[in-house]
Every structure is written in C-alpha cells, then in structure tokens.
Amino acid sequence: MIEFKKRLTIEQVEESTELAPKFDANGLIPVITTDYKSGEVLMQGYMNQDALKQTIKLGEAVYYSRSRETLWHKGKTSGLIQKIEE
C-alpha cells in the first residue's frame, strides 16, 4: 500500500527519500508529462492522491479529470498509454 508522508520540514521535502506531495485545497497537484527521450512537453494535467497512487502502482499515467470529476487512465480507451520511466 502506498502512503504519502505529511510534510513537516523543508529538509524532508528536499533531501529525504520520503514522498510528501503538496496537494492544493482541492486535493490536486499539477503534473507535467514529458517525452522521456526528447524532453518535449506532452501535456499538463492534475492528479489527486488516488491518481498518483495508481500511477506509481501501474507504472502508467493516471490523471484526475476535473471536468468529469473522476480518474482518467491515459490511453485506456485510445491505446495511447503513457508509460512512466521515472
């Protein structure tokens, strides 16, 4: 089970190996998706805690759709899945 740590100090965020994302008041965090090889920006989206956990678990991008208010597994319908490299 993936658990996010509560942010306590700047050192924890910048220098530790703990994952402590800073979600906004709506429970979202902005994400930028880039091509692993070229660095080209592919899209900007949002993730909530569930989307980020699913992304880590699957190794594929899962976003939160603000318009639909639901998780969106990128490529599940179209076949254009975004695999996570790092």
N, C-alpha and C positions, 0 to 999 in steps of 0.2 A: 504494500500500500504506500502510495506517495503522499508524503506530508510536507507542507511548506512551513518553514520556521517563521516565527514572529520576528519582525525587525526590531532590534534592540539598540544596536550601535552602528556607526559608520564603518568601523573596522570589520564587523561581522559581514556587512554587505560587500565591502570592497576587498577584504583579504581572506575571508574564510571560505570553506568549501560548502557551507550551508546555503541552500536555496531559499531565499526570502524575498519573493517578488512583491512589488508595491502596487497593489490593485487600487484603483480610484474609488470614489464614493459610490459608484455604480457597480463595483466589483469587477471592473475590467482593467486590462493592461494593454496598451498599444503594442503591436508587433509589426516588424518589417521583414518581409520574406525576400531573400536574395538568391540568385543562382549561385550554387556552391563554387563553380569553376570561374565564372566571369565576374561575379560580384554585382551583376545587373539587378536592380530592384524589380521584383516581380509584382509585389502588391503590399499594401498596408492594410492591416485588419486589427481585430481585437480578440483577446482570449479572456475568459473568466477562469476561475480555479479549475472547474471541470474540464474545460478545453485544454488547458495547459497540462493537466494530469494525463488526459487521453493522448495528447501529442507525445509526451515523454514515454508513455506505456507502449504506444503503437509504432513510434518512430516515423509517423506521418502527421502532417499538419491538420489540426482540428481547431477551427475558429469558433467564435461566438458571433452569430448574426444578430446585430442589434435590431434590424428591421423585422426579422422573424421571431426574435427572442428565443433562439434555440441554437444548439450546437450544429456546426457545419463541418463535416469531414470532407476537406477539399479533395475533389476528384472521385468521390464515391459514386456519383451519378455519371459524370463525364468521362471518367477513366484517367483524368489528368491529375493523378495523385502527387502531392508534394512530399517527397521522402526527406526526412531530416538527416543531415550529415553531421551537424554539430550545433 
